[in-house]
Amino acid sequence: MLVIPGSRGKDTCDGIDRRDLLRVGGSGLLGLTLGEILGLQQQASANPTASAPSGGPGFGKAKSVIMVYLQGGPSHLDLWDPKDNVPDKVKSIFKPISTKLTGVQVTELLPKVASILDRTTLIRSMSYSPIGLFNHTAAIYQMMTGYTTDKVSPSGQLEPPTPKDFPNFGSNIIRLKPPTEPMLPFVMMPRPLQESNVVGKGGTAGFLGREYDPYTLYPNGDDMDMDKMSRIRTDDLLLRPEVSSQRLTRRASLRETLAKGMANIDQATAKYDLNAYYGKALGLVLSGKAREAFNLSSEKPELRDRYGRNTFGQSCLLARRLVEAGTRVVEVIWPKVANSDNHSWDVHTGLSQRMKNQAAPMLDAGLSSLIADLDERGLLSETLVVAVGEFGRSPVRGVSTSGNGNSDDGRDHWPYCYTAMIAGAGVKRGFVYGKSDKTASAPLENPVHPMELLATIYHSIGIQPTTIVYNHLNQPRELVKAEAISPILA
């Protein structure tokens, strides 16, 4: 946390007493965790492999990325890809409805999404072979990093995050494309990626180092609490009330003066240009952009209602505010963990009520408002929005495909075929790519692997997907071994 010492006297010209000065040697006069992070980032990326010039449709059109991650695996048959003339055990209990795209239907659970579908591309042929990837955590890791993990136990659980992990795509992006404005580069909210007791796997910077971890916003409270997002703590971005911005600037100047008189600090400054990093952190605090971005109360109540007065809806609104302020990557994680009840997408039982009354209304309002709001503000053309889960659900209700028990009113995990929605910078509007077979069991046309979706994200932000990074053993690895989905790019 950023701690600014208060005045206890006039022992120096700045009003800082000797006790405060003695603290310089410990945590630094400003206690700038943010400054240290910025310095570490520069050290780690002093000579990153630059993304080679590319071009082609969609390349580099995105300034920011918002990943709406539907953790838990939503049922594509009951949301995005309804089927007629199929057995009752396959057919969704929810009626199909028309959308803004002629001949394209979704279910009645998504009336608001149906009204903005002409601004998006719907990919109905997401697919991969589930070798070791039938559990949530392994599938999440693949989706977020582009790589598969090799430690899957019989129960499907993995080891916790380690420094040897492949980085989350957001960490790769902010390393190679750091923000140009004093703003938080990568934000993840309102909860970590999680399956049971495995927390954060696939959500860290891994071997890139903690300096590229996301800035996490995990407020306390129930997942459905409409006021939860207003309780986000942003202590790193706050000044103590009694410390003015002018006074903080003077203290920064004092730190610089002290550093010049200390040989070891001076040497470090010369090597790493630490003043520049403290300056960036100071700029982030003083600019107020980050603090203001979190001030959801400044939005009109009508707009907050439109997004939905719940954690997911307000997270989507905050995502828009963050990219508007200059954040490069925002990941909105579905607020209910897999292997849980209520509004989780992991509907092994109780699908009909849980989707209709809990999960789907939140998704419909939050996602449709995010797309429309970005578009109305002119931000969609420079913001890539991706909504996807780690897999879909089984075409036949009541069967076990992953070893889990399923009721007749439930569907199991199904990575062979599911749906993603993508919109914004460099992506075609009003387009459906790929096609599932009669029962949405497998792609009939143009299968898309999750790695190709990640490659498309990198491509859109202006990074070659095959750019080389070096792992913890200094071995070269591609960001992702895939190419962008060129037919959906414009």
KOLBA-572948 format. One record per residue (C-alpha): residue in three letters; x, y, z. Coordinates in steps of 0.5 Angstrom, whole numbers, padded with zeros to 4 digits, always signed. Layout:
% KOLBA-572948
ALAXYZ...
***
This chain:
% KOLBA-572948
MET+0000+0000+0000LEU+0002+0007-0001VAL+0004+0010+0005ILE+0005+0018+0005PRO+0008+0020+0012GLY+0004+0026+0015SER+0008+0032+0018ARG+0010+0032+0025GLY+0014+0039+0025LYS+0018+0043+0021ASP+0025+0040+0022THR+0026+0040+0014CYS+0024+0046+0009ASP+0019+0041+0007GLY+0016+0040+0014ILE+0018+0033+0014ASP+0021+0031+0021ARG+0028+0027+0022ARG+0024+0020+0024ASP+0021+0021+0017LEU+0028+0022+0014LEU+0030+0016+0017ARG+0025+0011+0014VAL+0028+0013+0007GLY+0033+0007+0008GLY+0028+0002+0009SER+0022+0003+0005GLY+0023+0009+0001LEU+0020+0016+0003LEU+0014+0015-0002GLY+0014+0007+0000LEU+0013+0007-0008THR+0011-0001-0009LEU+0008+0002-0016GLY+0015+0005-0017GLU+0019-0001-0015ILE+0014-0005-0020LEU+0015-0001-0026GLY+0023-0001-0025LEU+0022-0009-0025GLN+0018-0008-0031GLN+0024-0004-0034GLN+0029-0009-0032ALA+0025-0015-0034SER+0024-0012-0041ALA+0030-0008-0043ASN+0031-0012-0049PRO+0024-0016-0050THR+0023-0019-0057ALA+0019-0014-0061SER+0013-0016-0065ALA+0015-0016-0072PRO+0011-0012-0077SER+0005-0015-0079GLY-0001-0012-0082GLY-0006-0015-0085PRO-0014-0015-0083GLY-0015-0013-0076PHE-0007-0012-0074GLY-0006-0007-0069LYS-0013-0004-0069ALA-0014-0005-0061LYS-0011-0001-0056SER-0014-0005-0050VAL-0017-0012-0049ILE-0023-0014-0045MET-0024-0021-0043VAL-0031-0023-0040TYR-0029-0030-0038LEU-0035-0034-0037GLN-0031-0039-0032GLY-0035-0045-0031GLY-0037-0047-0038PRO-0044-0044-0040SER-0048-0049-0044HIS-0048-0047-0051LEU-0054-0050-0053ASP-0058-0046-0048LEU-0055-0040-0050TRP-0052-0038-0056ASP-0053-0044-0061PRO-0060-0047-0060LYS-0062-0053-0064ASP-0069-0055-0067ASN-0071-0062-0069VAL-0067-0066-0064PRO-0069-0071-0059ASP-0072-0068-0052LYS-0065-0070-0048VAL-0061-0065-0053LYS-0066-0060-0054SER-0066-0054-0050ILE-0072-0052-0045PHE-0071-0045-0047LYS-0075-0042-0054PRO-0070-0040-0059ILE-0071-0032-0061SER-0069-0028-0067THR-0063-0023-0067LYS-0061-0017-0071LEU-0058-0022-0075THR-0062-0025-0080GLY-0063-0033-0079VAL-0059-0033-0073GLN-0062-0035-0067VAL-0060-0035-0059THR-0065-0037-0054GLU-0070-0033-0050LEU-0065-0032-0044LEU-0061-0027-0048PRO-0066-0022-0051LYS-0061-0016-0050VAL-0055-0020-0053ALA-0060-0021-0059SER-0061-0014-0060ILE-0053-0012-0061LEU-0051-0019-0064ASP-0050-0015-0071ARG-0044-0011-0067THR-0041-0018-0066THR-0038-0024-0069LEU-0041-0031-0066ILE-0036-0036-0066ARG-0040-0043-0066SER-0034-0048-0067MET-0030-0047-0061SER-0027-0054-0060TYR-0021-0058-0057SER-0019-0065-0056PRO-0020-0066-0048ILE-0013-0070-0047GLY-0012-0068-0039LEU-0017-0062-0040PHE-0024-0065-0038ASN-0023-0061-0031HIS-0024-0053-0031THR-0017-0051-0028ALA-0013-0055-0034ALA-0018-0052-0039ILE-0018-0045-0036TYR-0010-0046-0036GLN-0010-0047-0043MET-0015-0042-0045MET-0011-0036-0041THR-0004-0038-0043GLY-0004-0042-0049TYR-0001-0048-0046THR-0003-0054-0043THR-0001-0056-0036ASP+0002-0063-0035LYS+0000-0064-0028VAL-0007-0066-0027SER-0009-0071-0022PRO-0014-0076-0022SER-0019-0072-0019GLY-0018-0066-0024GLN-0014-0062-0019LEU-0008-0058-0021GLU-0002-0056-0017PRO-0003-0048-0015PRO+0000-0043-0019THR+0008-0043-0019PRO+0013-0038-0022LYS+0015-0044-0027ASP+0008-0043-0030PHE+0006-0040-0037PRO+0004-0033-0037ASN-0003-0030-0037PHE-0004-0027-0044GLY-0005-0020-0041SER+0002-0021-0038ASN+0005-0022-0044ILE+0001-0016-0047ILE+0003-0011-0042ARG+0010-0013-0043LEU+0011-0012-0050LYS+0005-0007-0051PRO+0006-0003-0044PRO+0001+0003-0043THR+0003+0010-0046GLU-0001+0013-0040PRO+0000+0013-0033MET-0005+0008-0031LEU-0006+0001-0029PRO-0004-0004-0034PHE-0007-0010-0033VAL-0013-0011-0028MET-0017-0017-0026MET-0024-0017-0022PRO-0028-0019-0019ARG-0025-0026-0017PRO-0019-0030-0018LEU-0019-0036-0023GLN-0021-0042-0019GLU-0023-0049-0019SER-0025-0052-0012ASN-0018-0050-0008VAL-0014-0049-0014VAL-0014-0041-0014GLY-0010-0037-0019LYS-0008-0042-0024GLY-0007-0039-0031GLY-0008-0032-0028THR-0001-0030-0026ALA+0005-0027-0030GLY+0009-0034-0029PHE+0016-0034-0031LEU+0015-0027-0033GLY+0016-0025-0026ARG+0011-0022-0021GLU+0012-0015-0024TYR+0007-0017-0030ASP+0002-0020-0025PRO-0005-0017-0026TYR-0007-0011-0021THR-0013-0015-0017LEU-0019-0013-0015TYR-0023-0018-0010PRO-0027-0014-0006ASN-0031-0018+0000GLY-0038-0020+0000ASP-0043-0024-0003ASP-0042-0025-0011MET-0049-0022-0012ASP-0048-0016-0007MET-0050-0010-0012ASP-0046-0006-0007LYS-0040-0010-0008MET-0036-0006-0013SER-0037+0000-0009ARG-0032-0003-0003ILE-0026-0004-0008ARG-0020-0002-0004THR-0015+0002-0008ASP-0010+0004-0003ASP-0004+0004-0008LEU-0008+0010-0011LEU-0010+0014-0005LEU-0006+0020-0002ARG-0008+0021+0006PRO-0013+0027+0006GLU-0008+0031+0010VAL-0002+0031+0004SER-0003+0035-0002SER-0001+0033-0009GLN+0004+0039-0009ARG+0007+0037-0002LEU+0008+0030-0005THR+0011+0033-0011ARG+0016+0036-0006ARG+0017+0030-0003ALA+0019+0026-0009SER+0024+0032-0011LEU+0027+0031-0004ARG+0028+0023-0005GLU+0032+0025-0011THR+0036+0030-0008LEU+0038+0025-0002ALA+0039+0019-0008LYS+0044+0024-0011GLY+0048+0024-0004MET+0048+0016-0003ALA+0053+0013-0008ASN+0050+0006-0008ILE+0043+0009-0009ASP+0046+0014-0015GLN+0049+0007-0018ALA+0043+0004-0018THR+0039+0010-0021ALA+0044+0010-0026LYS+0044+0003-0028TYR+0036+0003-0028ASP+0034+0010-0029LEU+0030+0009-0022ASN+0028+0016-0022ALA+0024+0015-0029TYR+0020+0009-0025TYR+0018+0013-0019GLY+0016+0018-0023LYS+0011+0014-0027ALA+0009+0011-0020LEU+0008+0018-0018GLY+0004+0020-0024LEU+0000+0015-0023VAL-0002+0017-0016LEU-0002+0024-0018SER-0006+0024-0024GLY-0012+0021-0021LYS-0014+0018-0027ALA-0014+0011-0024ARG-0018+0013-0018GLU-0023+0017-0022ALA-0024+0010-0026PHE-0026+0006-0020ASN-0031+0012-0018LEU-0037+0008-0021SER-0042+0013-0017SER-0040+0018-0022GLU-0044+0014-0027LYS-0052+0016-0028PRO-0056+0011-0024GLU-0060+0009-0031LEU-0053+0007-0034ARG-0051+0003-0028ASP-0058+0000-0028ARG-0057-0002-0035TYR-0051-0006-0034GLY-0054-0010-0028ARG-0054-0008-0020ASN-0050-0014-0019THR-0042-0016-0019PHE-0042-0018-0026GLY-0046-0012-0029GLN-0042-0007-0025SER-0035-0011-0026CYS-0037-0010-0034LEU-0038-0002-0033LEU-0032-0002-0029ALA-0028-0005-0035ARG-0031+0000-0039ARG-0028+0006-0035LEU-0022+0003-0034VAL-0020+0002-0042GLU-0023+0009-0043ALA-0018+0011-0038GLY-0012+0008-0041THR-0012+0001-0038ARG-0009-0004-0043VAL-0012-0011-0041VAL-0018-0012-0036GLU-0021-0019-0035VAL-0028-0020-0032ILE-0028-0027-0029TRP-0035-0029-0028PRO-0036-0028-0020LYS-0038-0035-0018VAL-0033-0041-0018ALA-0034-0047-0022ASN-0036-0053-0018SER-0041-0049-0014ASP-0049-0047-0014ASN-0053-0042-0016HIS-0051-0037-0021SER-0045-0042-0023TRP-0045-0044-0030ASP-0043-0051-0028VAL-0050-0054-0029HIS-0049-0061-0027THR-0056-0060-0024GLY-0061-0055-0023LEU-0060-0052-0030SER-0067-0050-0032GLN-0068-0045-0026ARG-0060-0043-0025MET-0059-0041-0032LYS-0066-0038-0033ASN-0067-0034-0026GLN-0059-0033-0024ALA-0054-0033-0029ALA-0057-0031-0036PRO-0060-0025-0034MET-0054-0022-0031LEU-0050-0024-0037ASP-0055-0021-0042ALA-0055-0015-0038GLY-0048-0014-0037LEU-0045-0016-0044SER-0050-0013-0048SER-0049-0006-0044LEU-0042-0007-0045ILE-0042-0008-0052ALA-0047-0002-0053ASP-0044+0003-0049LEU-0037+0002-0052ASP-0040+0003-0059GLU-0044+0009-0057ARG-0038+0012-0054GLY-0033+0011-0060LEU-0029+0006-0056LEU-0031-0001-0059SER-0027+0001-0065GLU-0021+0001-0061THR-0023-0004-0056LEU-0023-0012-0057VAL-0028-0015-0053VAL-0028-0023-0052ALA-0033-0027-0048VAL-0032-0034-0047GLY-0032-0040-0042GLU-0027-0046-0042PHE-0032-0051-0045GLY-0039-0052-0047ARG-0044-0057-0044SER-0046-0064-0046PRO-0051-0064-0052VAL-0055-0070-0048ARG-0057-0068-0041GLY-0056-0073-0035VAL-0050-0076-0038SER-0043-0076-0035THR-0037-0074-0039SER-0032-0072-0034GLY-0034-0077-0028ASN-0039-0072-0025GLY-0046-0074-0023ASN-0051-0070-0027SER-0059-0070-0026ASP-0064-0070-0032ASP-0064-0063-0031GLY-0056-0062-0032ARG-0051-0062-0037ASP-0043-0064-0036HIS-0037-0061-0039TRP-0036-0061-0047PRO-0030-0058-0050TYR-0031-0061-0057CYS-0036-0056-0059TYR-0038-0049-0056THR-0039-0042-0057ALA-0035-0035-0056MET-0037-0028-0058ILE-0032-0023-0060ALA-0033-0016-0062GLY-0029-0009-0063ALA-0023-0007-0066GLY-0021-0011-0072VAL-0027-0016-0072LYS-0032-0016-0077ARG-0039-0014-0075GLY-0045-0018-0075PHE-0042-0024-0077VAL-0042-0032-0075TYR-0036-0036-0076GLY-0036-0044-0076LYS-0042-0048-0075SER-0044-0054-0070ASP-0047-0060-0073LYS-0054-0062-0072THR-0054-0063-0064ALA-0048-0058-0063SER-0044-0064-0061ALA-0038-0062-0066PRO-0036-0057-0071LEU-0039-0058-0078GLU-0035-0052-0081ASN-0029-0048-0079PRO-0027-0051-0072VAL-0023-0046-0068HIS-0018-0048-0062PRO-0018-0044-0056MET-0010-0042-0058GLU-0013-0039-0064LEU-0017-0035-0060LEU-0011-0032-0056ALA-0007-0031-0063THR-0013-0027-0065ILE-0012-0023-0059TYR-0005-0022-0060HIS-0006-0020-0067SER-0011-0015-0065ILE-0007-0011-0060GLY-0001-0011-0065ILE+0003-0017-0063GLN+0005-0023-0067PRO+0003-0029-0064THR+0009-0033-0065THR+0013-0028-0062ILE+0019-0031-0057VAL+0019-0031-0050TYR+0024-0034-0045ASN+0021-0039-0040HIS+0024-0040-0033LEU+0030-0044-0036ASN+0031-0039-0041GLN+0028-0043-0046PRO+0025-0040-0052ARG+0017-0041-0053GLU+0012-0038-0057LEU+0007-0033-0054VAL+0002-0038-0057LYS+0003-0044-0063ALA-0003-0042-0067GLU-0005-0036-0072ALA-0010-0031-0072ILE-0017-0033-0074SER-0017-0029-0081PRO-0024-0030-0083ILE-0027-0026-0078LEU-0022-0020-0078ALA-0023-0014-0082
***
